[in-house]
Each structure stands twice: as structure tokens, then as C-alpha cells.
């Protein structure tokens, strides 16, 4: 677990130390909720980003299709189904385990799975697919971290498959621990509210942690992997 600089603290407030907020709409049976409920913690989950499909009519020719999120996977394949389009004859890649699991719902084999860290994943993928033409279905406002890291070694193409915009009505949380699952979720929350005294912050990865640092939020704990179990472990380390 890594830490950034000291946080900007707001005025004192009433805190709920046993409450954890996560910027994600949690599904029934969420591993995150289950891991924390067993340790006496309540969880409040709400995404601060609205997702909308962006229709596309064709898929650019590529040797690889690389997904950096589960949302990109689902929006891409739903559109293929709407178009009654066959699967492209490509190799399939995922940034991390959770994305690979989502991708495996649609394809017979995931040919490459990274560890969730953009820099380490790009380095591994470069060794496997250097010189390839790679398509990245993603959000219109995605960070494009992997394509930037692969620039010069792969031909990277971007396909907008969904739009992501901040919600118009974020709500402040009195949770003792705030967990952020993307830069946009962090920007939406801290664009409206300061960090409250006594609150701790967890980021799903280094990209989100960097966004939090730019927002003036420090002492950010970073999950070891971008998964719900790893996020729960990061929360529990803060409680120990």
C-alpha cells in the first residue's frame, strides 16, 4: 500500500467511522460489501458517473482489441449484438482480472490479462504484441493511459463505445472511509465537497490516486489490485 502527501482537511464534522462509501453501484452479493460486513462495517455504494451507450456502425480493423474496463466490454458487445455483427477475428486483451472475467462472458479465450497497473501492463503487452494494430473500445472521456504508454510500439486506435459524465447531484458522505473507483468519480465528489476531518481515502489504482492528489486530497491508500477484494483489503488495513 502506497501513500501520497498529507490531506487537505475541512472543518470538523460528525463522522460515522463504521461506514464506508464507495463510488460504485454495488451488485447483490458484492465481494466488497461481503468482506466488510463480516468485519462490522456498513457500506454505502453510489456511482457518481452516468454512463450512456455511444452507437458505432463498424469496428476498425485491428489485430488486437484491448479493454481497460468492464463497462467498455459490455457496451462494445451489446452494440455488436444490436448490429447482429459477428465477433471480429482478433486476439483479446484486458487490463486486469475483473475486466478479463467480463470479457470471458463474450469470447472463448482472453489472450492477454494485465495486472491492472497501466505501466506494468503496457510493458508486458508491448513484449507480446509490439508492432501490432490495437483497438481500444472505451469511454469518450477515458484517460487513454495504455494507448499513451504503447505509443511508438503499437498502432493504437480508439473507439468510443460509451459516454461518461458526472452526476449533477453528488451527495456529501459522513463515512469514515471514502473509496474512489475512477478519476471522474473523484473529481465529481471533491469538485463539490472537501475532505472532512477524520476521513480516510482509498483509490482503486495509481491513476485515480493521481487525480485525487491534483484535487488536493492526500494520504491516499491505493489498493494492490483494481478489484473489490483488494479494495476491501485496503479499507481493512486502514482500520487495523
Order of alpha helices (4+ residues) and beta strands (2+ residues): beta-alpha-beta-beta-beta-alpha-beta-alpha-beta-alpha-beta-alpha-beta-beta-alpha-beta-alpha-beta-alpha
